[in-house]
Amino acid sequence: MTKFFEQHYRLVVVLLLLLMATLGLSSMAGDSGIVDEVAHIPAGYSYLKYGDYRLNPEHPPLLKDLAAFPLLLLDLKFPLTIPAWTTESNGQWETGWNFIYHIGNDADKILFWSRLPILLLALLFGYILYRFAKKRYGLRVALLTLFLFTLSPNLLAHSRLVTTDLGIAAFMFFAFYFFFEFLEKPSRKSLAWATLFFALMQLAKFSAVIIYPFFGLLALIAVVTWQSPPTWQQRFKVYIGGLLLIFLASFLLVWIVYIPHTWNMPLEVQDKLIVDSLQWGLGKKAAEVLVKLNDLPGMKSIVQYLLGAVMVLNRVQGGNTTYFLGQVTNQSFAWYFPLSYLIKTPIAELFLVGLSLGSGLLRYFRKTPWKIWTKFRSYAQTNFVELALLLFIVFYSYLSISGNLNLGIRHLFPIIPLILLLAAKETLDWIRAAQTGIKRLAYSLILGMLLLWYGLSNLSGFPHYIAYFNELVGGPGNAYKYVTDSNVDWGQDLKRLVAYAAARPEIQKIAVDYFGGGDPKYYFCKRRYDSAGKLIADSSGYDCSQSKFLEWHAENGRPPTDYIAVSETFLMNDLYWAPFRRDEGYSWLRAREPIAKIGYSIYIYRIN
């Protein structure tokens, strides 16, 4: 088998990437729009089409641009006359609903073509990860890493959606890739590539700001522990000086990229956007500075970038309503990310990670464990890349656990591919270190069974990758006991709900409380036209009288129907909101057993 893979490794790489593409395309075919896509897709389209950044300023443009680019080739209408675009500040949601569903465009076509570039980026990410592993650790590690990457249920779940999570993981890794190249072989060329991808990372998501201090730490470690150049002063000049150039030049690149994105955005619209978006805390003080800065010539584009960064800081301070282990709060839970990782990661992967962590620590501390600095310096000289990746995993994990946003395992994506890479390396090192052929064969068989289990875990989750949970908690059917939101329910199963109701004549009317980025009226109801035969292109342009759909919410009480469908997020988050409304909410419904779970995210109950 080893000889086969070594002789045909290119074919194996192509087949793995094709498999990921096939799984991604086939699984997303039945998915309806998810929450973030309502904001991201029209925002990206408006940047490219109109050079105006009034929508979704809290995220940089790169990933939205990539997603929206194919849409420029379609004949689409855009709601330029609605108040959400003309007068409101950041009317991203209403503009999104109108652009995707109401104005007369084909929603499924928009979703498909805007998701495709994200899937292609995921494939590129997998290939670059493979190339990196092959160069650093050899072909076997590279193939194992690529296998784990392409069949990861969690990575697959978000590799075919228009969000920033897969994208920031990809561009953060690309930035690491070229920064390592610069540190090891300083030159103008390596400095230029490192600068470019550092800028692209900043243009992918504002959370990339955490890389500034971390790259500073890596450069400092190189200065202190490396022996080339020969003196620490020379190393300081090369590494720290080069890093400062990367920071400065990448900031200028970001500034330049924002210029065409804000070219047609009126200053008065931007000033109103700043003031309305930053109304409390440090953001309110920052708003005053940004408005004054905006009066200076040529500052409009960089002010828009700074506005987004401040909005993200405000968002982190404000928290997010989160359900976790039966509790709901707008603050964070210290165990949210560790537990989410444990229950949403395939058990076979957990075995590999645990094995790798244990064997790595034993090998590191096996000899002279008390000589901490000596061992660290030696390790930094011989295994700098591995050390850097380990430190980043620890650093990012700490920030995630101590942060104030619990929005799903997708926020761990910057470190998950690194974990897969290091697990692959340590696992194969462990097998190679076996002292006898019998042990090596036994270890290889164990690895083979784990990989088979890993592949079966992927198949068991298909096509419902967002709602993947491992066997430790009994699979996705028990998700409601632990977490909600994008861990299981992001609105992806609306079209499956429509198909379920249509196939059952006993369901004459169903109350629907749906959380997500789809519009139930778009799929359940007929479109309405005015007396002149023109489509009524807004949210009132639907005739639901002959449909099975009845819009419903928890505060409406008990519906006058035999059936009700409720998104898991609304069902569990109602534990938080019902006391504020002072009504029973869905307490009467949570005591019942659902007759069906659509894609594990929408619960259907028969109530009469």
C-alpha positions in Angstrom: 0.0 0.0 0.0 2.8 2.4 0.9 4.5 1.8 -2.5 1.2 2.3 -4.3 0.5 5.6 -2.6 4.1 6.8 -3.3 3.9 5.8 -6.9 0.4 7.3 -7.5 0.3 10.1 -5.0 -0.7 12.7 -7.6 -3.7 10.6 -8.5 -4.6 10.2 -4.8 -4.4 14.0 -4.2 -6.7 14.6 -7.2 -9.2 12.0 -6.1 -9.3 13.3 -2.5 -9.9 16.9 -3.8 -12.5 15.6 -6.3 -14.2 13.7 -3.4 -14.4 16.9 -1.3 -15.8 18.8 -4.3 -18.4 16.1 -4.9 -19.4 16.0 -1.3 -19.6 19.8 -1.1 -21.6 20.2 -4.3 -24.1 17.4 -3.6 -24.6 18.3 0.1 -25.2 22.0 -0.6 -27.8 21.3 -3.3 -30.5 20.7 -0.7 -29.4 23.5 1.7 -31.4 26.7 1.8 -29.8 30.0 2.7 -28.2 30.3 6.1 -28.2 33.4 8.3 -25.0 35.1 7.3 -25.6 34.7 3.6 -28.5 37.2 3.6 -26.0 39.9 4.6 -22.8 38.8 2.8 -24.1 38.0 -0.7 -25.8 41.3 -1.4 -23.0 43.2 0.3 -20.4 41.7 -1.9 -22.5 42.3 -5.0 -23.0 46.0 -4.1 -19.2 46.5 -3.6 -18.4 45.1 -7.1 -21.3 46.4 -8.9 -21.7 49.9 -7.4 -18.5 50.7 -5.5 -20.4 51.4 -2.4 -19.7 49.9 1.1 -22.8 50.8 3.1 -23.7 47.2 3.6 -22.1 44.8 6.1 -19.1 47.1 7.1 -18.3 44.8 10.1 -16.5 42.4 7.7 -13.7 43.1 5.2 -14.6 42.7 1.6 -12.3 39.9 0.3 -14.5 36.8 0.8 -17.7 38.6 -0.1 -16.0 39.8 -3.3 -15.1 36.2 -4.2 -18.6 35.0 -3.5 -20.2 37.8 -5.5 -18.0 37.7 -8.5 -19.9 35.0 -10.4 -23.1 37.0 -9.8 -21.8 39.8 -12.0 -22.2 37.4 -14.9 -26.0 36.9 -14.2 -28.8 39.2 -15.1 -29.8 40.2 -11.6 -31.9 43.0 -10.2 -30.8 44.9 -7.1 -33.1 46.9 -4.7 -31.6 50.3 -5.2 -34.9 52.2 -4.3 -35.9 50.6 -1.0 -35.3 52.6 2.2 -32.9 49.9 3.5 -30.5 51.0 0.7 -31.4 54.7 0.3 -31.9 56.0 3.8 -31.1 53.4 6.5 -27.7 52.8 7.9 -26.4 49.4 7.1 -29.8 48.0 6.0 -28.0 44.8 5.1 -30.7 42.4 6.2 -33.7 44.0 4.4 -31.6 44.6 1.3 -30.5 41.0 1.4 -34.0 39.6 1.7 -35.2 41.8 -1.2 -32.2 41.0 -3.4 -32.2 37.2 -2.9 -36.0 36.5 -2.5 -38.4 39.4 -3.2 -37.3 41.5 -6.2 -37.6 38.7 -8.7 -34.2 37.0 -8.8 -33.8 33.2 -8.7 -32.7 32.6 -5.1 -31.3 29.1 -5.6 -29.2 30.3 -8.5 -27.8 33.1 -6.5 -27.0 30.8 -3.6 -25.3 28.2 -5.8 -23.1 30.6 -7.8 -22.0 32.6 -4.7 -21.2 29.5 -2.8 -19.1 27.9 -5.5 -16.0 30.2 -5.1 -15.9 29.4 -1.3 -15.9 25.7 -2.2 -13.1 26.3 -4.7 -11.2 28.2 -2.0 -11.6 25.2 0.3 -10.1 22.9 -2.4 -7.2 25.3 -2.8 -6.7 25.4 1.0 -6.5 21.6 1.1 -4.0 21.5 -1.7 -1.7 24.2 -0.2 -2.0 22.4 3.2 -0.9 19.2 1.4 2.1 21.0 -0.3 3.1 22.5 3.0 3.0 19.1 4.8 4.9 17.4 1.9 7.7 20.0 1.9 8.1 20.0 5.7 7.3 16.4 6.8 7.2 14.2 3.7 4.6 12.6 1.4 3.0 10.2 3.9 2.2 13.0 6.3 0.9 15.2 3.5 -1.5 12.5 2.2 -2.8 11.7 5.7 -3.3 15.4 6.4 -5.2 15.9 3.1 -7.3 12.8 3.8 -8.3 14.2 7.2 -8.9 17.7 5.8 -11.1 16.6 2.8 -13.3 14.3 4.9 -13.7 16.6 8.0 -17.5 17.0 8.5 -17.0 20.4 10.1 -14.8 21.8 7.4 -17.1 20.4 4.7 -20.1 22.0 6.5 -18.7 25.5 6.0 -16.7 25.1 2.8 -19.9 25.5 0.8 -21.4 28.5 2.5 -20.9 32.2 2.0 -19.4 33.0 5.4 -16.0 34.2 6.6 -15.1 31.1 8.6 -13.5 28.8 6.1 -12.0 31.9 4.3 -10.1 33.3 7.3 -8.8 29.8 8.1 -7.4 29.5 4.6 -5.9 33.0 4.4 -4.5 32.8 7.9 -2.7 29.6 6.9 -1.5 31.1 3.7 0.0 34.0 5.7 1.8 31.5 8.0 3.1 29.7 4.9 4.7 32.7 3.4 5.9 34.2 6.8 7.8 31.0 7.4 9.3 31.3 4.0 10.5 34.8 4.8 12.0 33.8 8.2 13.9 30.9 6.7 15.0 32.6 3.5 14.8 36.4 3.9 14.8 38.2 0.6 12.8 40.8 -1.2 10.7 38.2 -2.9 9.8 36.3 0.3 9.1 39.6 2.0 6.8 40.6 -0.8 4.8 37.4 -0.7 4.6 37.5 3.1 3.3 41.1 2.8 0.7 40.2 0.2 -0.8 37.3 2.1 -0.7 39.2 5.4 -2.8 41.9 3.7 -5.2 39.3 2.2 -5.6 37.8 5.6 -6.6 41.2 7.0 -9.0 41.6 4.2 -10.7 38.3 5.0 -11.8 38.9 8.6 -11.1 41.4 11.3 -10.2 38.7 13.8 -6.9 38.4 11.8 -5.7 41.3 14.0 -4.6 38.7 16.5 -1.8 37.7 14.1 0.1 41.0 14.7 1.3 40.1 18.2 1.7 36.5 17.4 4.0 37.1 14.4 5.9 39.5 16.6 6.4 36.6 19.1 7.6 34.3 16.4 10.1 36.8 15.1 11.3 37.4 18.6 11.8 33.7 19.1 13.8 33.5 15.9 16.0 36.4 17.1 16.6 34.8 20.5 17.1 31.2 19.5 18.4 31.0 15.9 22.1 31.2 15.0 21.8 32.7 11.5 22.5 35.6 11.0 25.4 35.1 13.5 24.6 38.0 15.9 21.3 38.8 17.6 21.6 42.4 16.4 21.6 41.2 12.8 18.8 38.8 13.4 16.8 41.6 15.1 17.3 43.8 12.0 16.3 41.1 9.6 13.3 39.5 11.4 11.9 42.4 13.4 12.7 45.0 10.8 11.2 42.8 8.1 8.1 42.1 10.1 7.5 45.9 10.6 7.8 46.3 6.9 5.2 43.6 6.4 2.8 45.3 8.8 3.2 48.7 7.2 3.1 47.6 3.6 0.1 45.3 4.2 -1.8 48.2 5.9 -1.2 50.3 2.8 -2.4 47.4 0.6 -5.6 47.2 2.7 -6.1 50.9 2.3 -5.7 50.6 -1.5 -8.2 47.7 -1.8 -10.8 49.7 0.1 -10.6 52.6 -2.4 -12.6 51.0 -5.2 -15.0 49.6 -2.7 -15.9 53.0 -1.4 -15.4 55.0 -4.6 -19.1 55.8 -5.1 -20.1 55.9 -1.4 -21.3 59.5 -0.5 -19.5 61.0 2.5 -22.7 61.9 4.2 -23.9 58.2 3.9 -20.6 57.1 5.5 -20.8 59.6 8.3 -24.3 58.5 9.1 -23.2 54.9 9.0 -20.4 55.6 11.5 -22.6 57.5 13.9 -25.5 55.0 13.8 -23.2 51.9 14.0 -21.2 53.1 17.0 -23.6 54.3 19.6 -22.3 53.0 22.9 -19.1 52.2 24.8 -15.7 52.9 23.2 -17.4 52.8 19.9 -19.2 56.1 20.5 -15.9 57.8 21.2 -14.3 56.2 18.2 -17.2 57.5 16.0 -16.3 61.1 16.8 -12.7 60.5 15.7 -13.7 58.6 12.5 -16.1 61.4 11.4 -13.4 64.0 11.9 -10.9 61.8 10.1 -13.3 61.4 7.3 -13.3 65.1 6.6 -9.6 64.8 5.5 -9.0 64.2 1.8 -8.3 60.6 0.7 -9.3 59.1 4.1 -12.7 57.7 3.2 -11.5 54.2 2.3 -9.3 53.7 5.4 -12.0 55.1 7.6 -14.4 52.5 6.3 -11.8 49.8 7.3 -11.4 51.2 10.8 -15.1 51.5 11.2 -15.5 47.7 10.6 -12.7 47.0 13.1 -14.3 49.1 15.8 -17.7 47.5 15.1 -16.2 44.1 15.7 -14.7 45.2 19.0 -18.1 46.5 20.1 -19.8 43.2 19.0 -17.3 41.2 21.1 -18.1 43.4 24.2 -21.8 43.0 23.7 -21.8 39.2 23.5 -24.3 37.0 21.8 -27.4 35.1 23.0 -26.1 31.5 23.4 -27.7 28.2 24.4 -25.3 25.8 26.2 -26.2 22.7 28.3 -29.7 23.9 29.1 -28.7 27.5 29.9 -29.1 30.6 27.7 -27.2 33.9 28.2 -25.8 36.8 26.2 -22.4 36.2 27.8 -19.9 33.4 27.2 -19.3 29.9 28.7 -15.7 28.9 29.5 -16.4 25.3 28.5 -18.3 26.2 25.3 -15.5 25.7 22.8 -13.8 22.7 24.5 -17.1 20.8 24.7 -18.2 21.8 21.2 -14.9 20.5 19.9 -15.2 17.2 21.8 -18.8 16.5 20.7 -18.6 17.8 17.1 -15.3 16.1 16.1 -15.2 12.5 14.8 -14.1 10.2 17.5 -11.4 8.8 15.3 -9.9 12.2 14.9 -10.0 12.7 18.7 -8.1 9.4 19.1 -5.4 10.7 16.7 -5.2 14.1 18.4 -4.9 12.5 21.8 -2.3 10.0 20.7 -0.3 12.8 19.0 -0.4 15.0 22.0 0.6 12.3 24.4 3.5 10.9 22.3 4.7 14.4 21.5 4.8 15.5 25.2 6.5 12.3 26.2 9.2 12.7 23.5 9.8 16.3 24.5 10.1 15.7 28.2 11.7 12.3 28.1 15.3 13.5 28.5 16.5 16.2 30.9 13.0 17.6 31.6 14.4 20.2 34.0 16.5 22.0 31.4 13.5 23.9 30.1 15.2 26.8 28.3 17.9 24.5 26.8 15.2 22.2 25.4 13.1 25.1 24.2 16.0 26.7 22.4 17.1 23.4 20.8 13.5 22.7 19.7 13.0 26.2 18.3 16.2 25.7 16.2 15.2 22.3 14.8 11.4 22.3 14.8 10.5 26.0 14.5 7.5 25.5 12.3 6.0 22.8 14.5 6.6 25.0 17.5 5.0 27.9 15.9 1.9 25.9 15.0 1.6 24.5 18.5 2.0 27.9 20.1 -0.7 29.3 17.8 -3.1 26.5 18.7 -2.6 27.3 22.4 -2.8 31.1 21.8 -6.0 30.9 19.7 -7.6 28.4 22.0 -7.0 30.7 25.0 -8.5 33.7 23.1 -11.6 31.6 22.1 -12.2 30.3 25.6 -11.7 33.7 27.3 -13.6 35.6 24.6 -17.2 36.8 24.8 -18.7 35.2 21.6 -19.9 31.6 21.6 -21.0 31.2 18.0 -20.1 27.6 17.1 -17.2 25.4 16.3 -16.7 27.3 13.1 -14.8 29.9 15.1 -12.1 27.3 15.7 -11.4 26.8 12.0 -8.1 28.7 12.1 -6.6 26.0 14.3 -8.5 22.8 13.2 -6.4 22.3 10.0 -3.2 22.8 12.0 -4.4 20.2 14.5 -5.0 17.8 11.7 -1.5 18.4 10.2 0.3 17.9 13.6 -1.8 14.9 14.4 -0.9 13.3 11.1 2.8 14.0 11.6 2.9 12.7 15.2 0.9 9.6 14.4 3.2 8.6 11.6 6.3 9.4 13.7 4.8 7.1 16.4 4.4 4.3 13.9 7.9 4.8 12.5 9.3 4.7 16.1 8.0 1.2 16.7 11.0 -1.0 17.5 9.7 -4.2 15.8 8.0 -4.9 12.5 5.1 -6.6 14.4 4.5 -3.5 16.4 4.7 -1.3 13.3 2.2 -3.6 11.6 -0.2 -3.5 14.5 0.0 0.3 14.8 -0.6 0.6 11.1 -3.7 -1.6 11.3 -4.9 0.6 14.2 -4.4 3.7 12.1 -6.2 2.0 9.1 -9.2 1.2 11.3 -9.3 4.8 12.7 -9.2 6.2 9.1 -12.0 3.9 8.1 -14.0 5.0 11.1 -13.3 8.6 10.1 -14.6 8.1 6.6 -17.7 6.4 7.9 -18.3 9.4 10.2 -18.3 11.6 7.2 -20.8 9.4 5.4 -23.0 9.2 8.5 -23.2 13.0 8.5 -24.0 13.4 4.8 -25.6 15.7 3.7 -26.3 17.3 7.1 -22.7 18.4 7.8 -23.7 21.5 9.8 -25.5 19.3 12.3 -22.7 16.7 12.7 -22.2 15.4 16.2 -20.2 12.3 17.1 -21.2 9.1 18.9 -20.2 10.4 22.3 -23.5 12.3 22.5 -25.5 9.9 20.3 -25.2 11.9 17.1 -27.1 15.0 15.9 -30.5 13.8 17.3 -29.3 14.9 20.7 -27.9 18.2 19.7 -30.6 20.2 21.6 -29.2 19.0 24.9 -25.9 20.7 24.3 -25.7 23.6 21.8 -27.6 25.3 19.0 -27.1 28.1 16.5 -24.5 27.3 13.7 -23.4 24.2 15.5 -26.6 22.5 14.3 -29.2 25.0 13.0 -28.3 27.9 10.7 -31.5 27.7 8.6 -30.1 25.2 6.1 -33.1 22.9 6.1 -36.0 25.1 5.0 -36.3 23.5 1.5 -36.3 20.1 3.2 -39.2 21.2 5.4 -41.2 22.4 2.4 -40.6 19.0 0.7 -41.6 17.2 3.9 -44.9 19.1 4.2 -45.7 18.8 0.5 -45.3 15.0 0.6 -47.8 14.5 3.4 -51.5 15.2 2.6 -52.4 14.9 6.3 -50.6 18.2 6.8 -53.1 20.8 5.6 -51.6 23.7 7.5 -48.3 23.9 9.4 -47.3 26.8 11.7 -43.6 27.6 11.0 -41.2 29.5 13.3 -38.1 29.4 11.1 -34.6 30.7 12.0 -32.2 31.1 9.1 -31.4 32.8 5.8 -34.2 31.4 3.7 -37.6 32.9 3.3 -40.5 30.4 3.9 -42.9 32.5 1.8 -40.5 32.2 -1.2 -40.7 28.4 -1.1 -44.2 27.8 0.3 -46.3 30.5 -1.4 -47.1 31.8 -4.9 -45.9 35.2 -6.1 -48.4 38.1 -6.4 -48.7 40.5 -9.3 -50.3 43.9 -9.5 -53.2 44.9 -11.9 -50.6 45.6 -14.7 -49.2 42.1 -14.4 -46.0 43.4 -12.7 -44.4 41.3 -9.9 -44.9 42.9 -6.5 -41.2 42.9 -5.6 -41.2 43.2 -1.8 -42.1 41.1 1.2 -45.9 41.6 0.6 -45.6 40.0 -2.8 -46.7 36.5 -1.8 -50.0 34.7 -1.8 -49.9 32.1 1.0 -53.7 31.6 1.2 -53.6 28.3 -0.7 -50.3 27.1 0.8 -49.7 25.0 3.9 -47.6 27.7 5.5 -48.6 29.8 8.5 -46.0 32.1 9.9 -45.7 31.7 13.7 -43.6 32.8 16.6 -43.3 31.8 20.3 -45.0 35.0 21.5 -48.1 34.2 19.4 -49.0 31.3 21.8 -50.4 28.0 20.6 -51.2 27.9 16.9 -54.6 27.0 15.4 -53.0 24.1 13.4 -52.4 20.4 13.9 -48.7 20.8 13.2 -46.0 23.2 14.0 -42.4 23.4 12.8 -39.8 25.2 15.0 -36.1 25.8 14.4 -34.0 24.3 17.1 -32.4 27.7 17.7 -35.7 29.4 18.4 -36.9 26.5 20.5 -34.0 26.5 22.9 -33.2 30.2 22.9 -36.8 30.8 24.0 -35.7 29.8 27.4 -34.0 33.2 27.5 -36.6 35.3 25.8 -39.8 34.0 27.2 -39.2 35.5 30.7 -38.5 38.9 29.2 -41.8 38.7 27.3 -43.6 37.2 30.4 -45.3 34.5 28.5 -45.0 30.7 28.4 -43.1 30.7 25.1 -42.4 27.2 23.9 -42.4 25.6 27.4 -45.5 23.6 26.4 -43.8 22.4 23.2 -40.5 21.4 24.7 -42.3 18.9 26.9 -43.4 17.0 23.8 -41.6 14.6 21.5 -41.2 15.8 17.9 -42.6 13.5 15.2 -39.7 14.4 12.9 -36.5 16.4 12.8 -35.8 17.9 9.4 -32.1 17.7 8.9 -31.8 17.7 12.7 -32.4 21.5 12.8 -36.2 21.9 12.4 -38.4 20.1 14.9 -41.9 19.1 13.8 -44.7 18.5 16.3 -48.2 17.2 16.0 -50.1 19.2 18.6 -53.8 18.4 18.0 
